[in-house]
Amino acid sequence: EFFMVGGAGSANAMRDIKADSGVLKATVTYSPTMAASAIKIARLIAQGKGMSDLLEQQVPQSITLTSETVTKDNADKYLPTGFES
């Protein structure tokens, strides 16, 4: 017996989790801006530049973004943030 966690915040995955009819039991919310921000930060790092709106003169080595765990108990709360896949 096993369970799966994944789906990257997909609304389809959240509906499956809510139905509790398969092995997918949880996912996490996923901000669609993550990829764009990661690319911009990677470019700054490659160019040896800093980020003007931070106090530090260098690009931080890690940035933690908020994500929530979605389960059958709270899927309704996060379904509006999911994307259709």
N, C-alpha and C positions, 0 to 999 in steps of 0.2 A: 504494500500500500504506500502511496506517495501523494504529495500535493505539489502544485506549481504556483509560483509567484512570478508575475510578469504582465506584459501587456502595455507597458509604458504609458499608462493613463488613458488608454483607448476606451471610448464609451462602449464599444462592443464588448471589450473585456469586462468592464464594470457590470454590464447587464448579465454576462455569463456568471460572474462572481455572485451577483445578487440572486440569480436563479439557483445557485448551489447545486448544479446538475452535472458538474464535471470535476476534473482535477485542478482547474484554476481556482485558487482560493483567495488571492490577494493581488493587488497591483499598487503602484505608487503614482501620485499625480505627477504630471510632466509639463513643465512650462515650455511652450513652443519657442520661446526666445532663447532657450539655453544654447542651441546650436549657433545662432547668430552671435551671441555674446562670446561663446568659446572661440569662434573664428576671429573676432575682433581682438580678443585678448592674445590669442596665439600670434597674430600679426604684430601686436605691440612688442611681445617678447622677442620675436624674430628680428625686429628692427631695433631692439635695445632701447625702446622708449618706455616712459612711465605713463601713469594715468593721471591726468591733470586734476581730476576731482577727488583724488585721494591724498592724504597727507604724506604717504610714503612716496619716494621718488622712483621706486621700482614697481613693476607689476607684481602683485602678490602671487606666491607660489600655489596657493589654493584658495578657492572661493566655494563656500558652502551655500547651496540654494535650498530653500525650504521645499520639502515634498511631504505629502501625507500618505499614510498607508490606507488603502481602500479595501474594505472587507464587506461581506454580505450585510453586516450590521450597520455600516455607514455609507453604502454605495449610493443611496438616494441623494445624500448631501453633496457628493462629488460628481455625480453624473453630468451636471451642467458644465463642468470644466473639462470633460472628456472630449476627445476628437473622434470623428467617425473614421474608421479604417476599413 
